[in-house]
């Protein structure tokens, strides 16, 4: 009389899941340092109006550059080193 191990199927599935998790954790992270944003995209990230972003560019709070007719902002100008969106709150 031979008995099959009831946990063998679960064990093989767990090993498969471990492999998938390991693959996800070791996957290379996307490099955003070269990414550039339009004024509209930056406004969405700041959760403000595009005019507020334009005003901050004119004041010099945000460094931007022109490409053709559009203004572009580098990733580092929008995010700080911890990848958190910088604040451009209105100051009176």
Secondary structure, DSSP 4 states (H G I P E B T S, - for coil): -----TTHHHHHHHHHHHHHHHHHHHSPPP--TT-EEEHHHHHHHHTS-HHHHHHHHHHTSS-EEEETTEEEEEHHHHB-TTS-B-------
